[in-house]
C-alpha cells in the first residue's frame, strides 16, 4: 500500500525509512517530501496575507508632504566594526599599498588612544519601522517619549520647541517628553550586516544611528510635535530577582555606572536602580536572565570585575481569615477559642488590643487617640489594584490637587478622555468587587482614604470616622467642588503612617499586600482630659498641639506666670470651652501665690519630656497601631510564584514530578499533545526555590524535559510562621517540638538574617556537660 502511494506521488524514500518498523517514521518521510513545511508555510503566507505594496497603499503613505511617523521599539548594541563606515576597504592598486599601510597604522594608534578613554566598542542603533512619510538623511525630526501628550503644549510654536528641546534624555525635566535631532545615519538590515541608505519610505524596517542620547528604550519619531506617541511595549516577563553589584577595585566604579546605563538601554526587561544605601541593584526576570545581564556587564558594557551578591527574592506580608482546619486537616470545632501561638501570647495583657484585629492607640503626649482595625482585603479587589497601578497613581495626583483647594474643573479637563474613562471604570470594578464580598464591604469604595504603599500599592485605608467626612479619592473625577474646609489638620500624617506601615511589615520588613486598615475613631483630648468631638481642628488648635516640643525645651528661668497667661489664648472646641476656661481661671488665681508658683515650677521640671512635633507623633502612632492590628490577626507570608511550562515524554514524568515536589511546587495541568507522545505540563514553583531548577530537571530527565519559567502571581504560604502544635493530633503527627521544618519560618528567618533583624533561633538545643577524664586540680 505504501509503495503504491509513493509511486503515485512520485516520491523517493530511502531504503532505511521504508524498512523501519515504526509507521510514524514512514509517514513523516512521505509527508516531508510530499508537503515540506517550508513550502507549505510560504504558500499560506502568500495566499492569506496581503501584499506589502498593497498594505503601504492603504496604511503607509510615503508621498512628499506627508508627516513622518516612525516607531522605535528598542535600542540594540552593534559593534562599531560591523558598521559600513568602519569597514576595512579593499586595496585595488599595489602602488597605493605603502600609503594605505601607513594610514592604517596611524588609524590603529588613534584607535588605541581612544580605547584608553572609552573601552566600549559598541554603538546603539534604534530598531524602528516607518509608518508614514519618508525618512531622509539630514532631516530634522522630533523624538516623542511614551508620555508625550500634544494637547498639553503649544504645538504650533515650533521655533520655541526647537530652542527648548534641543536636549538629551538626561537633560529633560520630569514634565518634558520631547527632544529634537538631525538624522545622521540610516541603515537597512541585510541578515547579519547593515547597509547605509539615503532615504527609506514607509512600510520598511530600518535602523537609525545617533539616538543613544535621545531614546532610552522606545519612542516615537515624527516631523511634527502634534503627533500622538506610541505606548510602551508590554513584556510578559516581569523582573523579580535582584542582586547588588560592586566592583572589586574602587577605581572601576565609573565604568560600572556607565555599564549599567548601557545595560538598561539595551535590555528593556531589566531594571537598574540605586538604593538609598548607595548599592547598585539590577532586577532580572529569572536566573538565566540575571546571569546573562551580569556577563554582559563584565564582558561588553562595563568590562570590570564584579562582586555579585546572592540573589534576593522579594516576599509580601498579609493577613487571612481564621482557618477552619488545623495542620493535620482536622476541623476546628470551636471557632471562638483564641488562637494559641507564640506571637499572640504577648498581646493577651496588652490594654491597647481590644480584640483580634482591633487596637486603640494614643500619641506620645496622650492628646490624641485612634481606633484602628485590620482586615484581609478580598482577593478580587487586590487583583484589581495590582492591574491598575498606573491609573491609581494618576488618581492620587488629582486627589492631592483637590485637597490643596485647586480648581477641579481645570485639572479634570487636562486629563485625557481615555484616562478619565479608565478611572471611572476602575471605580465601577472596585464597587462591584466590594459588593460581592459581603455586607461588611458595602460602600467601601466611597470610603477609600488612600492606597499604599507608595500611594499605589494593593492595600487600602478606609475612613469610617462618624464625625469626619473628608473628600474621598474619587472626588476629583466626579467633578465635585473642593472640600478643603472638611479636611482636618494632620490628615496627611494619618496617610503617612499608613504608608510607612504597609511598606515594611512586622514579619520580616517586607511590603504588605491585600490588607485593609479602617480608621474607626480619631479624637483629640485636651489638657484636662476632655474629648474634642465633632469639630475641625483649626490653626490655633494645631499650633497648640505643636507647642509641646517648644514648651519642653524652654529654659529653666522662663516666667511660669507668663506661660500661664499664654496658655489662656488657646482656642479649643465649643463643647469643652466653658469648662476649660473655669479651670484656667482657677489655676491663674493659684498662680498669684509665690509659694504655689515655686511648687508648680518643681513639678513642671519633673514632668518635663520631649515629645517632638505633633505631626511626627501622629505618624508614629498610626504606624505602630497598624503593625499591632496586623500582628493580632492570622499573619502569613506571600511568595512570588513562577509559572512553569514543561514539555516532556511519558517516560520521565515521574522524575519530573519528583523535582517539582522537592521544590514545594504544584502541578496545575498535565495533558498529552494530540498526535505526539509529549505531555504539556503547567506547574507553579516558588521563585525562592527556582535557582538551579532548570539544570536539575535536565539532569534528572536526561534532557528530555525543557522548562520555561515566567513570573505569574503572589501566593500565600499556607503555614503560620509562628505555629506550634497544640492539639493531640498535631502532637502525634509532628511531635512535641515540631521537628519538621516550617517552610514559612525558614523563609522569614532567611529574610530577617539578610536584613540584620533579630531571629529567634536556638544555637544550642541539646547541651551536655563536658566530661573530663581527670579531675581539675
C-alpha positions as CSV (number, residue, x, y, z in Angstrom):
1,X,0.0,0.0,0.0
2,X,2.8,2.4,0.9
3,X,4.7,1.5,-2.3
4,X,1.6,2.5,-4.4
5,X,1.3,5.8,-2.6
6,X,4.9,6.6,-3.1
7,X,4.8,5.6,-6.7
8,X,1.7,7.6,-7.5
9,X,3.0,10.8,-5.8
10,X,6.4,10.4,-7.5
11,X,8.4,10.4,-4.3
12,X,11.7,8.7,-3.5
13,X,12.1,7.3,0.0
14,X,15.3,5.8,1.3
15,X,15.5,2.1,1.9
16,X,16.2,2.7,5.6
17,X,12.9,4.6,6.1
18,X,11.0,2.0,4.0
19,X,12.2,-0.9,6.2
20,X,11.6,0.9,9.5
21,X,9.2,-0.8,11.9
22,X,7.6,2.4,13.3
23,X,4.9,3.5,10.9
24,X,5.3,7.1,12.1
25,X,8.8,7.3,10.7
26,X,7.4,6.2,7.3
27,X,4.6,8.7,7.4
28,X,7.0,11.5,8.3
29,X,9.3,10.6,5.5
30,X,6.4,10.6,3.0
31,X,4.8,13.9,4.1
32,X,8.2,15.7,4.4
33,X,8.7,15.1,0.7
34,X,5.1,15.5,-0.4
35,X,4.4,18.7,1.6
36,X,7.5,20.2,3.1
37,X,6.9,22.5,6.0
38,X,8.9,25.4,4.4
39,X,6.9,25.4,1.2
40,X,3.6,24.9,3.0
41,X,4.2,27.9,5.3
42,X,5.3,30.1,2.4
43,X,2.2,29.2,0.3
44,X,-0.1,30.1,3.2
45,X,1.6,33.4,3.7
46,X,1.4,34.3,0.1
47,X,-2.3,33.3,-0.2
48,X,-3.6,34.7,3.1
49,X,-1.6,37.8,3.9
50,X,-1.9,41.0,1.8
51,X,0.9,42.2,-0.4
52,X,3.3,44.7,1.2
53,X,2.7,47.0,-1.7
54,X,-1.0,46.9,-1.2
55,X,-0.5,47.4,2.6
56,X,1.6,50.5,2.0
57,X,-1.1,52.0,-0.3
58,X,-3.8,51.5,2.3
59,X,-2.0,52.4,5.6
60,X,1.5,53.7,4.8
61,X,1.9,56.8,2.7
62,X,5.3,58.0,1.5
63,X,4.4,60.9,-0.7
64,X,6.0,64.4,-0.2
65,X,4.2,66.5,2.3
66,X,3.0,63.6,4.4
67,X,4.3,63.8,8.0
68,X,7.0,61.3,9.0
69,X,5.9,58.9,11.7
70,X,8.4,56.3,12.9
71,X,8.1,53.9,15.9
72,X,11.3,52.8,17.7
73,X,10.6,49.6,19.5
74,X,14.0,49.1,21.1
75,X,17.7,50.1,21.1
76,X,20.2,47.4,20.5
77,X,24.0,47.4,20.6
78,X,26.1,46.9,17.4
79,X,29.8,46.5,17.3
80,X,31.4,49.5,15.6
81,X,33.5,47.4,13.2
82,X,30.2,46.0,11.8
83,X,29.0,49.4,10.7
84,X,29.6,50.2,7.0
85,X,31.6,53.4,7.8
86,X,34.1,51.5,9.8
87,X,34.7,48.5,7.5
88,X,38.1,47.9,6.0
89,X,38.4,48.8,2.4
90,X,40.0,46.5,-0.2
91,X,43.3,47.6,-1.8
92,X,42.9,47.9,-5.5
93,X,46.3,49.2,-6.6
94,X,49.6,47.8,-5.4
95,X,51.2,51.3,-5.7
96,X,48.9,52.6,-3.0
97,X,49.9,49.8,-0.6
98,X,52.6,51.7,1.2
99,X,50.4,54.8,1.7
100,X,47.5,52.6,2.8
101,X,49.6,50.7,5.4
102,X,50.9,54.0,6.8
103,X,47.4,55.3,7.0
104,X,46.1,52.2,8.7
105,X,48.9,52.2,11.2
106,X,48.1,55.8,12.1
107,X,44.5,54.8,12.5
108,X,45.4,51.9,14.8
109,X,47.4,54.3,17.0
110,X,44.5,56.7,17.2
111,X,42.1,53.8,18.0
112,X,44.3,52.5,20.8
113,X,44.5,56.0,22.3
114,X,40.7,56.3,22.2
115,X,40.2,52.9,23.8
116,X,42.1,54.1,26.8
117,X,39.4,56.6,27.5
118,X,36.4,54.6,26.2
119,X,36.8,50.8,26.0
120,X,33.2,50.1,24.9
121,X,33.4,49.3,21.1
122,X,29.6,49.5,20.8
123,X,27.2,51.8,19.1
124,X,23.4,51.8,19.8
125,X,21.1,51.6,16.8
126,X,17.4,52.2,17.0
127,X,15.3,49.4,15.7
128,X,12.3,51.1,14.0
129,X,9.6,50.9,11.4
130,X,8.3,53.8,9.2
131,X,4.6,54.2,9.3
132,X,4.2,57.4,7.3
133,X,6.3,59.6,5.1
134,X,9.9,59.1,4.0
135,X,12.7,59.5,6.4
136,X,15.8,61.0,4.9
137,X,19.4,61.9,5.9
138,X,19.8,65.4,7.2
139,X,16.1,65.7,8.1
140,X,15.2,67.4,11.5
141,X,12.8,65.3,13.5
142,X,11.3,65.2,17.0
143,X,11.6,62.4,19.4
144,X,8.4,61.9,21.4
145,X,8.5,60.0,24.7
146,X,5.7,57.5,25.6
147,X,4.2,60.0,28.0
148,X,4.1,62.8,25.4
149,X,0.7,64.5,25.2
150,X,0.4,67.0,22.4
151,X,-2.8,68.6,23.9
152,X,-0.8,70.0,26.9
153,X,1.6,72.2,24.9
154,X,1.5,74.9,22.2
155,X,2.3,72.6,19.3
156,X,2.1,75.4,16.7
157,X,5.1,77.3,18.1
158,X,7.8,75.1,16.5
159,X,10.5,77.8,16.9
160,X,10.1,77.7,20.6
161,X,10.2,73.9,20.6
162,X,13.5,74.0,18.6
163,X,15.2,76.1,21.2
164,X,13.8,74.4,24.2
165,X,14.0,70.7,23.2
166,X,17.5,70.5,21.7
167,X,18.4,68.4,24.7
168,X,19.2,64.8,25.6
169,X,17.2,62.5,27.8
170,X,19.4,63.2,30.8
171,X,18.8,66.9,30.5
172,X,15.0,66.7,30.3
173,X,12.8,67.7,33.3
174,X,10.2,65.4,34.7
175,X,7.4,67.0,32.8
176,X,9.3,67.2,29.4
177,X,9.0,64.3,26.9
178,X,10.2,65.7,23.6
179,X,13.6,66.3,22.1
180,X,14.8,67.0,18.6
181,X,17.7,65.6,16.4
182,X,19.0,65.6,12.9
183,X,19.1,62.3,11.1
184,X,22.7,61.2,10.5
185,X,22.7,57.5,9.7
186,X,20.1,55.3,8.2
187,X,20.7,51.5,8.0
188,X,18.9,48.7,6.2
189,X,19.2,45.3,7.8
190,X,20.5,42.6,5.4
191,X,20.9,39.5,7.5
192,X,23.9,40.0,9.9
193,X,25.1,43.1,8.1
194,X,23.7,46.6,7.7
195,X,23.8,48.8,4.6
196,X,23.8,52.6,4.6
197,X,20.7,54.2,2.9
198,X,20.0,57.8,2.0
199,X,16.2,57.6,2.5
200,X,13.7,54.9,3.5
201,X,10.0,55.1,2.6
202,X,7.0,54.0,4.7
203,X,6.4,50.3,5.4
204,X,10.1,49.4,5.9
205,X,12.0,48.3,9.0
206,X,15.2,50.2,9.4
207,X,18.0,51.2,11.9
208,X,18.7,54.8,12.9
209,X,22.0,55.8,14.4
210,X,22.9,58.6,16.7
211,X,19.9,58.3,19.0
212,X,21.5,56.8,22.1
213,X,21.3,60.2,23.9
214,X,17.7,60.8,22.9
215,X,15.9,57.4,23.4
216,X,16.1,55.2,26.5
217,X,14.1,52.1,25.4
218,X,11.3,53.1,23.0
219,X,9.9,56.3,21.5
220,X,8.1,57.8,18.5
221,X,9.9,59.9,15.9
222,X,7.8,62.4,13.9
223,X,8.2,65.5,11.8
224,X,5.6,67.3,13.9
225,X,5.3,67.5,17.7
226,X,1.5,67.3,17.3
227,X,1.8,63.6,16.7
228,X,0.4,61.3,19.4
229,X,3.1,59.0,20.8
230,X,3.0,55.2,20.7
231,X,2.7,53.5,24.1
232,X,5.5,51.3,25.7
233,X,5.7,47.7,24.6
234,X,4.3,45.2,27.0
235,X,6.6,42.4,28.3
236,X,5.0,39.3,29.8
237,X,8.1,38.5,31.9
238,X,8.2,40.8,34.9
239,X,11.6,41.4,36.7
240,X,11.5,39.7,40.1
241,X,15.1,38.6,41.1
242,X,17.6,41.2,42.2
243,X,21.2,41.3,43.0
244,X,23.5,44.0,44.4
245,X,26.7,44.8,42.4
246,X,30.0,46.3,43.4
247,X,33.4,46.5,41.7
248,X,36.4,44.6,43.1
249,X,38.5,47.7,42.6
250,X,37.1,51.1,43.8
251,X,38.6,52.9,40.8
252,X,36.4,51.0,38.4
253,X,33.1,52.4,39.8
254,X,32.9,54.9,36.9
255,X,33.0,52.0,34.4
256,X,30.3,50.2,36.4
257,X,27.9,53.2,36.3
258,X,28.5,53.5,32.6
259,X,27.9,49.8,32.0
260,X,24.6,49.9,34.0
261,X,23.4,52.7,31.8
262,X,24.2,50.8,28.6
263,X,22.6,47.6,30.0
264,X,19.4,49.5,30.9
265,X,19.3,50.9,27.4
266,X,20.0,47.6,25.7
267,X,17.7,45.3,27.7
268,X,14.1,46.6,28.1
269,X,13.2,43.9,30.6
270,X,15.9,44.6,33.2
271,X,15.5,47.3,35.9
272,X,18.5,49.2,37.2
273,X,18.4,51.3,40.3
274,X,20.4,52.8,43.1
275,X,19.1,52.1,46.6
276,X,19.2,54.6,49.5
277,X,22.2,52.8,50.9
278,X,24.1,53.6,47.7
279,X,24.1,50.0,46.3
280,X,23.7,49.4,42.6
281,X,21.0,46.9,42.0
282,X,19.8,45.1,38.9
283,X,16.4,43.3,38.8
284,X,16.0,40.5,36.2
285,X,13.2,38.1,35.1
286,X,14.9,35.0,36.3
287,X,18.1,33.1,37.0
288,X,19.2,32.7,33.3
289,X,18.3,36.3,32.5
290,X,20.2,37.5,35.6
291,X,23.3,35.6,34.7
292,X,23.2,37.0,31.1
293,X,23.0,40.6,32.4
294,X,25.9,40.1,34.8
295,X,28.0,38.5,32.0
296,X,27.2,41.5,29.6
297,X,28.3,43.9,32.3
298,X,31.6,42.1,32.8
299,X,32.4,41.5,29.1
300,X,30.6,44.1,27.0
301,X,29.3,47.2,28.7
302,X,31.4,47.7,31.8
303,X,34.4,45.4,31.3
304,X,35.1,45.3,35.0
305,X,35.5,42.6,37.6
306,X,32.4,42.5,39.8
307,X,31.3,41.1,43.2
308,X,27.8,39.9,42.9
309,X,25.6,39.3,46.0
310,X,23.4,36.3,46.4
311,X,20.1,36.6,44.5
312,X,17.4,38.5,46.6
313,X,13.8,37.3,46.1
314,X,11.1,39.6,47.5
315,X,8.2,38.4,49.7
316,X,4.9,40.0,50.8
317,X,3.2,40.0,54.1
318,X,-0.6,39.6,54.5
319,X,-3.4,38.5,56.9
320,X,-6.1,35.9,56.3
321,X,-9.4,35.0,57.8
322,X,-9.1,32.5,60.6
323,X,-8.6,28.9,59.1
324,X,-11.3,26.3,59.8
325,X,-8.9,23.3,59.8
326,X,-5.6,22.7,61.7
327,X,-2.3,21.5,60.4
328,X,-3.5,17.9,60.2
329,X,-6.7,18.8,58.3
330,X,-8.9,18.3,61.4
331,X,-11.8,20.7,61.6
332,X,-11.5,23.3,64.4
333,X,-14.7,22.7,66.4
334,X,-14.9,25.9,68.4
335,X,-14.0,28.9,66.3
336,X,-14.5,31.3,69.2
337,X,-11.5,29.9,71.1
338,X,-8.5,32.3,71.0
339,X,-5.6,31.2,68.7
340,X,-2.8,29.8,70.7
341,X,0.6,30.5,69.3
342,X,3.7,32.3,70.4
343,X,3.0,35.6,68.6
344,X,-0.4,36.3,70.1
345,X,0.6,35.5,73.7
346,X,2.4,38.8,74.2
347,X,-0.8,40.7,73.4
348,X,-3.0,38.9,75.9
349,X,-2.4,41.5,78.6
350,X,-2.0,44.5,76.3
351,X,-4.6,47.2,77.1
352,X,-4.4,48.6,73.6
353,X,-5.7,45.4,72.0
354,X,-9.5,45.3,72.2
355,X,-10.0,42.2,70.1
356,X,-8.3,40.4,67.2
357,X,-7.5,43.0,64.6
358,X,-8.8,46.0,66.6
359,X,-6.5,48.3,68.6
360,X,-6.8,51.6,70.3
361,X,-3.6,53.7,70.4
362,X,-2.6,57.1,71.8
363,X,0.1,59.6,70.8
364,X,3.1,60.1,73.0
365,X,1.7,63.2,74.6
366,X,-1.7,61.5,75.2
367,X,-3.5,64.3,73.3
368,X,-4.9,62.1,70.5
369,X,-6.1,58.6,70.2
370,X,-7.2,56.4,67.3
371,X,-9.0,53.1,66.9
372,X,-7.6,51.1,64.0
373,X,-8.9,47.8,62.6
374,X,-7.1,45.5,60.2
375,X,-8.9,43.1,57.9
376,X,-7.9,40.9,54.9
377,X,-8.8,42.6,51.6
378,X,-10.9,40.5,49.2
379,X,-8.7,38.8,46.6
380,X,-10.7,40.3,43.7
381,X,-10.0,43.8,45.0
382,X,-6.3,43.1,45.4
383,X,-6.0,41.9,41.8
384,X,-7.8,44.9,40.5
385,X,-5.5,47.2,42.4
386,X,-2.4,45.4,41.0
387,X,-3.6,45.7,37.4
388,X,-4.4,49.4,37.7
389,X,-1.4,50.9,39.4
390,X,-0.8,53.5,36.7
391,X,-4.4,54.7,37.0
392,X,-4.2,54.8,40.8
393,X,-1.1,57.0,40.5
394,X,-2.9,59.5,38.3
395,X,-5.9,59.4,40.7
396,X,-3.7,60.2,43.7
397,X,-2.2,63.2,42.0
398,X,-5.6,64.6,41.2
399,X,-6.8,63.9,44.8
400,X,-3.9,65.8,46.3
401,X,-4.7,68.8,44.0
402,X,-8.3,68.8,45.1
403,X,-7.3,68.8,48.8
404,X,-5.0,71.7,48.1
405,X,-8.1,73.6,47.0
406,X,-7.2,73.9,43.4
407,X,-9.8,74.1,40.6
408,X,-11.2,70.6,40.0
409,X,-12.6,71.5,36.5
410,X,-9.2,72.7,35.2
411,X,-7.5,69.6,36.4
412,X,-10.1,67.2,35.0
413,X,-10.0,69.0,31.6
414,X,-6.3,68.4,31.3
415,X,-6.8,64.6,31.7
416,X,-7.1,62.5,28.6
417,X,-10.7,61.3,27.9
418,X,-9.5,57.7,27.8
419,X,-7.7,58.1,31.2
420,X,-10.9,59.6,32.7
421,X,-13.0,56.7,31.4
422,X,-10.4,54.3,32.8
423,X,-10.6,55.8,36.2
424,X,-14.4,55.6,36.2
425,X,-14.2,52.0,35.1
426,X,-11.8,51.3,37.9
427,X,-14.2,52.6,40.4
428,X,-17.0,50.5,39.0
429,X,-14.9,47.4,39.2
430,X,-13.9,48.0,42.8
431,X,-17.5,48.8,43.7
432,X,-18.7,45.5,42.1
433,X,-15.9,43.5,43.8
434,X,-16.7,45.0,47.2
435,X,-20.4,44.3,46.9
436,X,-19.7,40.7,46.0
437,X,-17.5,40.3,49.1
438,X,-20.2,40.7,51.7
439,X,-22.1,43.2,53.8
440,X,-19.0,44.5,55.7
441,X,-17.7,46.0,52.4
442,X,-20.8,47.9,51.3
443,X,-20.0,51.5,50.3
444,X,-16.3,50.8,51.0
445,X,-15.4,52.2,47.6
446,X,-16.6,55.6,48.7
447,X,-14.7,55.4,52.0
448,X,-11.2,54.9,50.5
449,X,-8.8,57.3,52.1
450,X,-5.5,56.2,50.5
451,X,-3.7,53.4,48.8
452,X,-0.4,52.0,49.9
453,X,2.5,51.6,50.0
454,X,3.9,54.5,47.9
455,X,0.2,55.5,47.3
456,X,-0.3,52.9,44.5
457,X,0.0,49.6,46.3
458,X,-2.6,46.8,46.8
459,X,-3.5,48.0,50.3
460,X,-6.4,50.3,51.3
461,X,-7.0,52.8,54.1
462,X,-10.7,53.3,54.8
463,X,-12.3,56.3,56.6
464,X,-15.2,55.1,58.9
465,X,-14.9,58.0,61.4
466,X,-18.5,59.0,62.2
467,X,-17.8,62.8,62.5
468,X,-15.2,63.2,59.8
469,X,-16.4,63.4,56.2
470,X,-13.4,64.2,54.1
471,X,-13.3,64.0,50.3
472,X,-12.6,60.5,49.1
473,X,-10.2,59.6,46.3
474,X,-12.9,59.8,43.7
475,X,-13.8,63.4,44.3
476,X,-11.5,64.7,41.6
477,X,-13.1,62.6,38.7
478,X,-16.7,63.2,39.9
479,X,-16.2,67.0,39.4
480,X,-17.1,67.8,42.9
481,X,-16.2,71.1,44.4
482,X,-13.1,71.4,46.5
483,X,-13.6,70.3,50.2
484,X,-10.6,71.8,51.8
485,X,-12.6,73.0,54.8
486,X,-13.7,69.5,55.5
487,X,-10.1,68.2,55.8
488,X,-8.7,68.1,59.3
489,X,-5.2,69.3,60.1
490,X,-2.7,66.4,60.3
491,X,-4.8,64.4,57.8
492,X,-1.7,63.7,55.8
493,X,0.0,62.4,58.9
494,X,-2.5,59.6,59.1
495,X,-1.8,58.7,55.5
496,X,2.0,58.9,56.0
497,X,1.8,56.5,59.0
498,X,-0.3,54.1,56.9
499,X,2.2,54.2,54.0
500,X,5.2,53.5,56.4
501,X,3.3,50.6,58.0
502,X,2.4,49.0,54.7
503,X,5.9,49.5,53.2
504,X,7.6,47.3,55.9
505,X,5.5,44.7,57.7
506,X,6.3,43.2,61.2
507,X,7.2,39.7,60.0
508,X,10.4,40.5,58.0
509,X,10.1,44.2,57.0
510,X,8.7,43.3,53.6
511,X,5.8,45.2,51.9
512,X,2.2,44.3,52.8
513,X,-0.3,43.1,50.2
514,X,-4.0,42.6,50.4
515,X,-4.5,44.3,53.8
516,X,-7.3,46.8,54.6
517,X,-6.9,49.3,57.6
518,X,-10.0,51.0,58.9
519,X,-9.8,54.2,61.0
520,X,-12.9,53.9,63.2
521,X,-12.1,56.8,65.6
522,X,-9.9,59.8,65.6
523,X,-10.4,62.0,68.6
524,X,-8.4,64.7,70.4
525,X,-8.1,65.1,74.2
526,X,-7.5,68.5,75.8
527,X,-5.1,69.1,78.7
528,X,-7.9,68.4,81.3
529,X,-9.0,65.1,79.7
530,X,-12.0,66.3,77.8
531,X,-12.6,64.8,74.3
532,X,-12.8,67.2,71.5
533,X,-15.5,65.9,69.2
534,X,-17.4,66.9,66.1
535,X,-15.1,69.8,65.3
536,X,-12.4,70.5,62.8
537,X,-9.0,71.3,64.4
538,X,-8.2,74.8,63.4
539,X,-5.0,76.7,63.1
540,X,-5.0,77.7,66.8
541,X,-5.5,74.1,67.9
542,X,-2.8,72.8,65.6
543,X,-0.4,75.4,66.9
544,X,-1.2,74.4,70.4
545,X,-0.5,70.8,69.6
546,X,2.8,71.7,68.1
547,X,3.9,73.8,71.0
548,X,4.6,70.7,73.2
549,X,8.1,70.5,71.8
550,X,8.9,74.1,72.3
551,X,7.4,74.1,75.8
552,X,9.5,71.1,76.8
553,X,12.7,72.8,75.6
554,X,12.1,76.1,77.4
555,X,14.8,77.4,79.7
556,X,14.6,77.0,83.5
557,X,14.4,80.7,84.0
558,X,11.2,81.3,82.0
559,X,8.5,83.0,83.8
560,X,5.7,80.4,84.5
561,X,3.2,83.1,85.1
562,X,3.7,84.4,81.6
563,X,3.4,80.8,80.4
564,X,0.1,80.5,82.2
565,X,-1.2,83.7,80.5
566,X,-0.1,82.4,77.1
567,X,-2.0,79.2,77.6
568,X,-5.2,81.2,78.1
569,X,-5.0,82.2,74.5
570,X,-5.5,78.6,73.2
571,X,-8.8,78.1,71.4
572,X,-10.5,74.7,71.7
573,X,-13.8,73.3,70.7
574,X,-17.1,74.9,71.9
575,X,-18.1,71.7,73.7
576,X,-15.4,71.9,76.3
577,X,-14.6,75.7,76.1
578,X,-16.5,76.7,79.2
579,X,-15.1,74.0,81.5
580,X,-11.5,74.7,80.3
581,X,-12.0,78.5,81.0
582,X,-13.1,77.7,84.5
583,X,-10.0,75.5,85.1
584,X,-7.7,78.2,83.7
585,X,-9.2,80.9,85.9
586,X,-8.7,78.7,89.0
587,X,-5.1,78.0,88.0
588,X,-4.4,81.7,87.4
589,X,-5.7,82.5,90.9
590,X,-3.5,79.9,92.3
591,X,-0.5,81.3,90.4
592,X,-0.8,84.6,92.4
593,X,0.9,82.9,95.4
594,X,4.6,82.8,95.1
595,X,4.9,79.6,97.1
596,X,2.5,77.8,94.8
597,X,4.4,79.1,91.8
598,X,7.6,77.6,93.1
599,X,5.8,74.3,93.7
600,X,4.4,74.3,90.2
601,X,7.9,75.0,88.8
602,X,9.3,72.0,90.5
603,X,6.5,69.7,89.3
604,X,6.9,71.1,85.8
605,X,10.6,70.2,85.8
606,X,9.9,66.6,86.9
607,X,7.3,66.1,84.2
608,X,9.3,67.7,81.5
609,X,9.5,65.4,78.5
610,X,10.3,65.9,74.8
611,X,7.7,64.5,72.5
612,X,8.6,66.3,69.3
613,X,6.2,67.8,66.7
614,X,2.6,66.5,66.9
615,X,2.6,65.5,63.3
616,X,5.5,63.1,63.9
617,X,3.8,61.7,67.0
618,X,0.7,61.0,64.9
619,X,2.6,59.3,62.2
620,X,4.4,57.1,64.7
621,X,1.1,56.4,66.4
622,X,-0.6,55.3,63.2
623,X,2.3,53.2,62.1
624,X,2.5,51.3,65.5
625,X,-1.2,50.9,65.6
626,X,-1.3,49.4,62.1
627,X,1.5,47.0,62.9
628,X,-0.1,45.9,66.2
629,X,-3.5,45.4,64.5
630,X,-1.7,43.3,61.8
631,X,0.0,41.1,64.4
632,X,-3.2,40.3,66.2
633,X,-4.6,38.7,63.1
634,X,-3.6,35.5,61.3
635,X,-0.3,36.5,59.7
636,X,1.1,34.9,56.6
637,X,3.9,35.3,54.1
638,X,3.3,35.6,50.4
639,X,5.8,34.1,48.0
640,X,6.4,35.0,44.3
641,X,5.5,32.2,42.0
642,X,6.8,31.2,38.6
643,X,4.5,29.6,36.0
644,X,6.5,26.7,34.6
645,X,5.7,25.3,31.2
646,X,7.3,22.0,30.6
647,X,7.3,19.6,27.6
648,X,8.3,16.1,28.5
649,X,7.7,12.5,27.4
650,X,5.8,9.9,29.4
651,X,9.0,8.1,30.5
652,X,10.3,11.0,32.6
653,X,7.0,12.2,34.2
654,X,7.7,10.5,37.5
655,X,11.2,12.1,37.8
656,X,9.8,15.4,36.7
657,X,7.1,15.4,39.4
658,X,9.6,14.5,42.0
659,X,11.8,17.5,41.2
660,X,8.8,19.8,41.3
661,X,7.6,18.4,44.6
662,X,11.0,18.6,46.1
663,X,11.0,22.4,45.4
664,X,7.5,22.9,47.0
665,X,5.8,23.3,43.6
666,X,2.5,22.0,42.5
667,X,1.1,20.6,39.2
668,X,-1.7,22.6,37.7
669,X,-2.2,20.8,34.4
670,X,-0.8,17.8,32.5
671,X,-2.3,16.9,29.2
672,X,-0.9,15.0,26.3
673,X,-0.4,16.8,23.0
674,X,-2.5,15.3,20.2
675,X,-0.6,13.2,17.7
676,X,2.6,13.0,19.8
677,X,3.9,11.3,22.9
678,X,4.7,14.7,24.5
679,X,3.0,16.0,27.6
680,X,2.3,19.7,28.2
681,X,2.7,20.3,31.9
682,X,1.9,23.5,33.7
683,X,3.2,23.9,37.2
684,X,3.8,26.6,39.8
685,X,7.1,26.9,41.6
686,X,8.2,29.5,44.2
687,X,10.8,31.9,42.9
688,X,12.9,31.3,46.0
689,X,13.1,27.6,45.1
690,X,13.8,28.1,41.4
691,X,17.6,28.5,41.4
692,X,19.1,25.5,39.7
693,X,15.6,24.2,38.8
694,X,16.1,24.0,35.1
695,X,19.5,22.3,35.4
696,X,18.1,19.9,38.0
697,X,15.3,18.9,35.6
698,X,17.7,18.4,32.7
699,X,19.9,16.1,34.8
700,X,17.1,14.0,36.2
701,X,15.3,13.6,32.9
702,X,18.5,13.3,30.7
703,X,17.5,16.4,28.8
704,X,14.0,15.1,27.8
705,X,12.2,17.9,29.7
706,X,12.5,21.6,28.8
707,X,11.1,24.0,31.4
708,X,10.3,27.7,30.8
709,X,9.7,30.0,33.8
710,X,7.7,33.2,33.8
711,X,6.6,35.2,36.8
712,X,2.9,34.5,37.4
713,X,1.5,35.8,40.7
714,X,1.8,36.1,44.5
715,X,0.6,33.2,46.6
716,X,0.1,32.8,50.3
717,X,2.4,30.3,52.0
718,X,-0.3,28.1,53.8
719,X,1.7,27.7,57.0
720,X,1.7,30.0,60.0
721,X,5.3,31.1,60.6
722,X,4.7,31.1,64.4
723,X,2.8,27.8,64.5
724,X,3.4,25.3,67.3
725,X,1.5,22.0,67.9
726,X,-1.5,22.4,70.2
727,X,-4.0,19.5,69.6
728,X,-3.4,15.8,70.3
729,X,-3.5,15.0,66.6
730,X,-0.8,17.6,65.9
731,X,1.4,16.2,68.7
732,X,1.0,12.7,67.3
733,X,1.8,13.9,63.8
734,X,4.6,16.4,64.4
735,X,5.9,15.6,67.8
736,X,6.2,17.8,70.9
737,X,8.9,20.0,69.3
738,X,7.6,20.0,65.7
739,X,11.0,18.9,64.4
740,X,9.9,19.1,60.7
741,X,10.9,22.4,59.1
742,X,8.3,25.2,59.0
743,X,8.6,26.5,55.4
744,X,7.2,29.9,56.3
745,X,9.5,30.3,59.3
746,X,12.5,29.3,57.2
747,X,11.7,32.0,54.6
748,X,11.1,34.6,57.3
749,X,14.3,33.9,59.1
750,X,16.3,33.9,55.9
751,X,15.0,37.4,55.1
752,X,15.5,38.7,58.7
753,X,19.0,37.3,58.7
754,X,19.8,39.1,55.4
755,X,18.4,42.4,56.8
756,X,20.2,42.1,60.1
757,X,17.0,41.7,62.2
758,X,16.5,39.7,65.3
759,X,16.0,35.9,64.7
760,X,14.6,33.6,67.4
761,X,16.9,30.7,66.8
762,X,18.4,28.3,69.3
763,X,22.2,28.0,68.8
764,X,22.4,25.0,71.2
765,X,19.3,22.8,71.7
766,X,20.6,19.7,73.4
767,X,23.6,20.7,75.5
768,X,25.5,18.3,77.8
769,X,28.1,18.9,80.4
770,X,31.6,18.3,79.3
771,X,33.0,15.1,80.7
772,X,36.7,15.0,81.7
773,X,38.8,12.0,82.5
774,X,40.8,13.7,85.2
775,X,39.7,15.9,88.0
776,X,40.5,19.6,87.9
777,X,43.4,20.3,90.3
